[in-house]
Amino acid sequence: MSEPQLKSPDQSPDAGRWLDQHGDYLFKYAVFRLRDDNAAEDAVQETFLAALKAYQHFEGRGSERTWLVGILKHKVVDHFRRLGREAPIGEEADEGPEHREFFERSDGWQGHWNTDRAPTDWHATPAELMERGDFWKVFSDCLSPLPQRTASAFTMREVDGLKTEEICEILNIKTNNLWVMLHRARLHLRNCLELNWFKRER
């Protein structure tokens, strides 16, 4: 696949070219986030339509792919916002004390890794590691057993960098529910990545 192109003054929006150059990447990203092929296809189509309408605002300071991924992230968030309004919360169990030694406390329990107990060689951020195709596959496989909202809460927090109140509003949950989800996601991912990625990388 060719490198993303920067916008030139005489370049017009071309959904066909976008599909050829970025379609596979956007679809894989959407499937990873939504875990549903049909929903992913819809999100990518909505992304291209929104990009065509908003192309005059694309200034070409970054790559088209980065710009398109940014639009796709908004479509993914819209998807989860709709689910948050429609679906009942199925993950409201109280936070348990197990394995809290893996996490830090700062202004209340925020669920961030305790640096002394973080996974082996966890030096890069999740977003940085996602740029590696081989890590993407392992990370996606590790994330797949988690409930949809738990996985979504984790990726919105750690990959997208959304704030607590934004995630709670999108998923229609309370702060305590979010911390339970993040706690469970990080615990599961710590064990899975330690076994399937970090030990392999040694």
PLY file of the C-alpha trace (Angstrom):
ply
format ascii 1.0
element vertex 202
property float x
property float y
property float z
element edge 201
property int vertex1
property int vertex2
end_header
0.00 0.00 0.00
1.39 3.41 -0.97
2.24 6.10 1.54
-0.50 8.57 2.47
-0.38 11.71 0.32
-0.41 15.29 1.52
-2.99 17.65 0.07
-1.81 19.76 -2.83
-3.50 22.98 -4.00
-5.04 21.32 -7.07
-5.94 18.04 -5.39
-9.65 17.28 -5.14
-11.31 14.77 -2.82
-11.34 11.30 -4.32
-13.19 8.62 -2.35
-11.95 5.95 -4.75
-8.31 6.84 -4.09
-8.98 7.00 -0.35
-10.53 3.55 -0.48
-7.52 2.13 -2.34
-4.91 3.77 -0.13
-6.56 3.76 3.28
-9.61 1.49 3.12
-7.97 -1.65 4.51
-6.26 0.24 7.33
-9.44 2.08 8.33
-11.52 -1.10 8.22
-9.04 -3.01 10.40
-8.96 -0.12 12.84
-12.77 0.02 12.94
-13.07 -3.75 13.45
-10.53 -3.56 16.27
-12.56 -0.82 17.96
-16.08 -2.06 17.21
-15.53 -5.83 17.02
-18.28 -6.08 14.42
-17.61 -6.23 10.68
-20.92 -4.66 9.69
-20.58 -1.81 12.17
-16.99 -1.31 11.01
-18.06 -1.09 7.35
-20.73 1.45 8.26
-18.24 3.52 10.26
-15.73 3.58 7.39
-18.42 4.55 4.89
-19.59 7.33 7.21
-15.97 8.44 7.54
-15.51 8.77 3.78
-18.81 10.65 3.43
-17.87 13.04 6.23
-14.40 13.50 4.72
-15.87 14.41 1.33
-18.08 17.03 2.96
-15.30 18.44 5.12
-12.42 18.24 2.65
-12.20 22.01 2.22
-11.17 22.19 5.90
-8.29 19.72 5.46
-5.18 21.89 5.36
-2.67 19.18 4.49
-0.51 19.70 7.56
-0.55 15.98 8.23
-1.26 12.93 6.13
-4.68 12.16 4.77
-4.62 8.90 6.69
-4.14 10.68 10.00
-6.98 13.02 9.10
-9.27 10.15 8.09
-8.46 8.18 11.25
-9.40 11.25 13.27
-12.79 11.34 11.58
-13.20 7.59 12.07
-12.51 7.94 15.80
-15.45 10.33 16.03
-17.66 7.83 14.20
-16.59 5.10 16.63
-17.40 7.36 19.58
-20.81 8.13 18.03
-21.43 4.38 17.78
-20.68 3.81 21.45
-22.71 6.86 22.44
-25.73 5.31 20.70
-25.11 2.00 22.47
-24.76 3.81 25.78
-28.23 5.28 25.35
-29.80 2.01 24.24
-28.12 -0.76 26.22
-28.28 -1.40 29.97
-25.03 -1.54 31.91
-24.01 -5.15 32.42
-20.76 -4.54 34.26
-21.68 -2.73 37.47
-20.07 -5.04 40.01
-18.35 -3.26 42.85
-14.65 -2.72 42.56
-12.75 -5.47 44.33
-9.44 -5.20 46.18
-7.71 -7.92 44.17
-4.49 -7.04 42.37
-4.56 -3.35 43.27
-0.82 -3.57 43.87
-0.45 -3.36 40.09
-1.99 0.11 40.01
-1.26 3.55 41.40
-3.35 5.84 43.55
-3.35 9.51 42.65
-6.31 11.76 43.44
-8.28 8.61 44.09
-7.72 5.29 42.35
-7.17 6.15 38.70
-6.19 2.69 37.53
-2.82 3.66 36.00
0.03 1.17 36.03
2.25 1.16 39.07
5.63 1.63 37.33
7.26 -0.90 39.64
4.71 -3.55 38.66
4.04 -2.69 35.03
4.32 -5.42 32.37
7.82 -6.33 31.31
9.29 -3.84 28.81
6.11 -1.72 28.76
8.07 1.36 27.64
5.92 2.55 24.73
2.38 3.83 25.00
-0.45 1.65 23.67
-0.89 4.13 20.79
2.80 3.78 19.85
2.69 0.01 20.04
-0.43 -0.05 17.88
1.69 1.25 14.99
3.39 -2.15 14.95
1.30 -4.60 12.96
2.49 -7.61 14.92
1.64 -6.00 18.24
-1.74 -4.88 16.87
-2.68 -8.52 16.27
-1.59 -9.70 19.73
-3.22 -6.73 21.43
-6.47 -7.26 19.53
-6.49 -10.96 20.43
-5.90 -10.11 24.10
-8.66 -7.52 24.06
-11.24 -9.72 22.31
-12.34 -11.82 25.36
-13.30 -8.67 27.28
-16.91 -7.42 27.27
-17.52 -4.80 24.58
-17.90 -1.85 26.96
-14.88 -2.82 29.00
-12.70 -3.02 25.89
-14.18 0.24 24.61
-13.54 2.03 27.90
-9.91 0.90 27.83
-9.23 1.93 24.25
-10.95 5.29 24.65
-8.85 5.99 27.74
-5.48 4.56 26.71
-5.49 4.79 22.91
-7.68 7.86 22.30
-6.70 9.66 25.49
-10.25 10.67 26.40
-10.92 12.02 29.87
-12.94 10.23 32.51
-16.00 12.44 32.18
-16.01 12.07 28.39
-15.93 8.27 28.55
-18.63 8.17 31.21
-20.85 10.41 29.09
-20.25 8.33 25.94
-20.92 4.99 27.63
-23.63 6.37 29.93
-21.93 5.04 33.05
-20.77 6.37 36.40
-17.16 7.02 37.35
-17.02 3.98 39.64
-18.28 1.77 36.82
-15.52 3.10 34.57
-12.79 2.36 37.11
-14.09 -1.19 37.51
-13.93 -1.66 33.74
-10.44 -0.18 33.46
-9.24 -2.24 36.41
-10.47 -5.47 34.85
-9.19 -4.57 31.39
-5.70 -3.67 32.60
-5.46 -6.76 34.77
-6.49 -9.03 31.90
-4.26 -7.27 29.37
-1.30 -7.28 31.74
-1.45 -11.04 32.05
-2.21 -11.69 28.39
0.44 -9.34 26.98
3.04 -10.53 29.45
2.52 -14.05 28.20
1.95 -13.45 24.48
4.07 -10.38 23.70
6.65 -9.30 26.25
8.08 -12.76 26.92
8.25 -13.32 23.17
10.16 -10.05 22.75
12.90 -10.93 25.26
0 1
1 2
2 3
3 4
4 5
5 6
6 7
7 8
8 9
9 10
10 11
11 12
12 13
13 14
14 15
15 16
16 17
17 18
18 19
19 20
20 21
21 22
22 23
23 24
24 25
25 26
26 27
27 28
28 29
29 30
30 31
31 32
32 33
33 34
34 35
35 36
36 37
37 38
38 39
39 40
40 41
41 42
42 43
43 44
44 45
45 46
46 47
47 48
48 49
49 50
50 51
51 52
52 53
53 54
54 55
55 56
56 57
57 58
58 59
59 60
60 61
61 62
62 63
63 64
64 65
65 66
66 67
67 68
68 69
69 70
70 71
71 72
72 73
73 74
74 75
75 76
76 77
77 78
78 79
79 80
80 81
81 82
82 83
83 84
84 85
85 86
86 87
87 88
88 89
89 90
90 91
91 92
92 93
93 94
94 95
95 96
96 97
97 98
98 99
99 100
100 101
101 102
102 103
103 104
104 105
105 106
106 107
107 108
108 109
109 110
110 111
111 112
112 113
113 114
114 115
115 116
116 117
117 118
118 119
119 120
120 121
121 122
122 123
123 124
124 125
125 126
126 127
127 128
128 129
129 130
130 131
131 132
132 133
133 134
134 135
135 136
136 137
137 138
138 139
139 140
140 141
141 142
142 143
143 144
144 145
145 146
146 147
147 148
148 149
149 150
150 151
151 152
152 153
153 154
154 155
155 156
156 157
157 158
158 159
159 160
160 161
161 162
162 163
163 164
164 165
165 166
166 167
167 168
168 169
169 170
170 171
171 172
172 173
173 174
174 175
175 176
176 177
177 178
178 179
179 180
180 181
181 182
182 183
183 184
184 185
185 186
186 187
187 188
188 189
189 190
190 191
191 192
192 193
193 194
194 195
195 196
196 197
197 198
198 199
199 200
200 201
